[in-house]
Amino acid sequence: MPWTPAHVDPRLLRAFLAVAEELHFTRAATRLYVAQQALSRDVRRLERELGAELFVRTTRQVTLTADGARLVPYARQVLAAQDELLAAFRQARPLLVDLNSPGLGTGRRVLHRARELAPEQELMARYESGLTGAAGELLAGRLDVSFGRFAGLDRALRAGLGHQLVRYEPMAVVLPEDHRLAALAEVPVDALKGEAVYAGAGNPRTPEWTDLARRLFEGRDIEVAAPAPMAVGEEEFERVTGRTRNPILAVVDFPAMRRTVLRPLVKPVPLSPVSLVWRKGLVHPGFDALRRAAVEIGSAEGWLRRPVDGWIPAMDVDMLKT
């Protein structure tokens, strides 16, 4: 049998082998979950590429030709080697999942559920502290997945990334325990009038968060607090923000800080659109589990239901429609 092509698509070999083992095109198509017409097309393409007839087809039966019988063991060897390679590669490499910072609930919960769904996979947490900071690492292949506000990324970064909306996360404010608004159970956004609220200004890893704050505060006489020294870690963040005593823009599951109170924002309820974000072309079974986990939890807890008085920036609404 002449072997002329430099490369044979494994899909064509898989189609051939299914027919060779079933000796029936309909059963083989059912086995591969493809249409019979598509299966027949793949077999004919393989025959053209190899320059040999592989099956004798009659109205009553399908049988292998001598060349077809000769190909069977080679096709099995090639496909087994491919399956072993893919299995070894996927199992050996951990999926690196950025959760932004320790303590934040959305990404952590999705990660924990994904580990339950795919216990044989290694999903490793990382902490890049902001989606913009993580995006460069995603594109460079040093991270696989992150969470955050996709619309707030620079267009050049978004071009190489995919995303899946996970949650409209209600926003909150962290206040010193003796702040004038600390006694309120909920803080109307307009009650922050005249305040300078810390929202990560100057932090090169989190401009998407600072931009969200500016859009929320626009026209309300609320300032974004001036940049503070770059604080790495919870202890340093508490120390620096405790000294400035500015209210801190946060989300409702922000981890507790000493000598502060966390209050949800209302009138309107500002929402942080949290997406699962990944490098385009990413293939990993752990990634599939993450996406399933996000949908499962979001559906159970209504993460994608927007309250009647919910607010997100117009640019985010437009981007999430596409």
N, C-alpha and C positions, 0 to 999 in steps of 0.2 A: 504494500500500500504506500503510495508516495506521500511524504510528509513535508509539504511545501511551506506552510505558514510559519512565521517567526514567533507568533504568539497565538494561543487559543484561549478564548474567553472561558473561564471556569463555568460560567452559567450555561454555556452550550454543552459542555461535558456533563453537567448535572442533568440537563434535559435528555441527552443521549442515554445516560445510564438509567434514568427512570424508565424510559421506554424499553431499553434492553432487558431490564429486570421484570417489567410488567408484561412486555410484549402486547401492549394495548395502549393506544394513545390517550383514550379517555381516562383510564385508571391512572396513567402516569401524570396527566394534567391535574387530576384531583389530588394526587399525592404531593405535587409541588405547589398547589394552590394557585395555578395559573389557568388561563383559558386554553382550550385545546388548540385553537388557531395559533396562539402565540407559541405553544410548545412545538407544533409542527413547523412553524417558521424557523425556530431555533435549530431544529434538527436539520432542516434543509440547508441552513446557513453553514452549519458544521460540515455537512457533506460537500458543499462547494469549496470551503476553505481547505479541506483535506483532499479534495479531488477524488473522492471515492463514495460509492453508494454503501450505506451502512445497514439499511433495512430493505427487505422485500415486502411491499405492501400489497395486499389484495383486499377485496371486499370482506373476506372472512377472517383473515389473520394477518399478523405482523411477525416476521421472522428476521433473524440476524443474517446478514451476508457473512462471508468469510472475513472480509475486512472489518465488519462490525464486531464479530466475535473476537478478532485480534485486538481491537481497541479497548474492550471491556476492562481487562486487568490494569491497563495503563491509566484509564480514566479513574478507576477506583483509587489507584495510588496517588494520582495528582490531587484529587478531591480530599482524600484523607490527610495528605500533607498540608493542604491549605487549611482545613479545619483545625488541625493540630497547631499550626502557626498562629491562627487568629485566637484560638483559645488560650494559648500560652501567653501571647502578647497582652490580651485583655486582662487576664488574671494577674499577670506579673506587675503591671503598672497601676499604681493607685490613682484614683481620681482626686485631684486637688481642688477643694471647695472653699472659696473665700467667704467668710461670714461677716466681714467688715470689722467687727470688734467683739470681744467676749461679752456675753450677757444679752445681746439683742436676740429677740425671740423668733422672728419669722424664719430666717435662714437656718437657725439651729434646729427648730422643730422639723423643717423640711428635711434637713440632713439626717436627723435621728430616725425619721420614718423611712427614708430611703435605705438606711442601713438595715432596717427590719425587712424591707421588701427584697433586698439583695444581700443577704448576710455573707455570701461567698465573695463579695467584692470589697475592696479596701477603699473607703471614702475618707480622705484625710482633710481635716479642717485647717484653714489658714486664716490669718487676720491682717488684711491690708488697710483697714480703717476707712475706706471710702471707695466708691465704684470707679471714680476716675483713676485713683491709684492702682486699682486692680486691673483696669482695662488694658494698660500697657503690658502688664504681666500676662494677661490672657492672650493678647496678640503675639507675644513673644513665645508662648507655649510654656511659660513657667507656672501658670495657673490654668485650670480648665473651666471653672464656673465661679460666678460671683452673684451678689444680690445688690439691687439698688435702683435708683431712678434713671432709667435708660434715656429718657428724653433730655436729661441734663448733661449728657455726654457731648463732647465735641463731635461734629458731623464726621470728621475723618476717623475717629475712633469707632463710631457706630457702623461705619461701612464694613468693617471686618467682623462684626459681632451679630449674633442672633439673640433674641430675647423672648420670654414668655411672661406675661403679666401674672403675678402670684397673688398680690394683695393690695387693696387700698388700706394702708395702715393709718389709723387715726393719730394725729399729732398731739403733743402735750408740751407743757413747759415745766422745767425744773426751777424751783424758787428757793432761795434761802428761807429757812423755817420761820424767820422773823420778818419776812417780806410783807408788804401791805396787802398782797393778794393771797397770801398763804392760807388764810382761814377759809377761802372759798373752796367748795367741792369741785367746781368747774370754773374755768377762767374764760370769759368772753374775749375773743381776740382783741376787740377794741379797748378792753381794759388795760392792755399793755401800752396804750398811748403814752408817749413821753419816755418810754424805756429804751434802753440799748440792750438788745437781746443777742446773746452769743449764738452764732450759727456757723462756726468753723471758718470765718473769714480769714484769708491768708493761708489756710491749710491747702497745699497743692494737691492733696489726695481727695478732697471733698468739695470741689467747687460746685458740683451738681446739687449739694445740700444747701450751700450758701445761696445759690441762685433760686432755689425753691423758697427760702426765707424772704429774699428780696421781693419776689412776686407776691407772697402772702402779705407782706408789710406795706406794699406800695399803696399810697394814698391814705394810710392810717396813722401817720405821724409816729411810726415805730422805726427805730434805727437798727441796723445790723451792727453789733458791737465791733469795735476795732480789733484787728488781729492780736491775739495773745501769743505768748511763747509756745512753740510747738511742744505739746505734751504727749508723751508716749506711755501708755499703760494707765490703768484706772487710778492708781495712787497719785501719779503726777497730774492727771486730768483734774481730780478732785482738789489737789493743792492749788493749781493755777486758777481754776474757776472759783474756788472758795475765796481767793484773795481779791479777785475783781468783783465778786458778788453780783454779776450780771445774771438775769434770768437766762436759761439755756433752752433753746428750741430742741425738742426731743420727740419721741414717739411714746405711745401709751405703755409699752412694755420695756421702757428704758430701765436699766438696772438701778437699784437704790443707791443713793449717795448719802454720806453722813451729813447731818445738819441741813438737810434739804427736804422738800416735799415735791411730789410729782402730781401735777394737775392736768387733766385733759382740757384741750381747747375747744370752745364751742362758739356758735353764732358768728360765722359758720363753723362747721367741723372741718378743719383742714386735714387733707389726706395726703399721705406720701405714697405715690404709686411705686410699689416694689416689684421689680421684675427679676426673674432668673435670667442671667446673662452669660453667654458662652461664646467661644471662638467658633466662627463658621467652619463647618466641616468636621466638628468634633464627633467622634464615634466611640462610645464606651458603654458597656452595659450598666455601669453605675450611674451614668448620665441619664439613661432611660429611666432608672429607678427614681432619680431626683425629680424628673418631670412628672412621673406618676404620683409621687408623694405630694408634690405641690398641688396638683389637681384634687387629690383625695382630701387633703386637709382643707383646702380652700372651699371645696364643695360642702364639707361637713360643717364648717364654721362660718360660712358666708363671707369669706374674705373678699370676694369680688362684688359684694352688694354695696352700693354707694348710698349713704343716708340721704334723705330728702334735702337736707341743708349741708351736704358735703361739698367741699371745694377742692379742686385741683387746677393747676394752671391750664389755660386754653391750649398751649403748645403740647402739653401732655395728652390732652383729650384728642387733639388732631393726630398725634403720632400713634396713639393706641388704636385708632381706627384703621390704620394701615397694616 
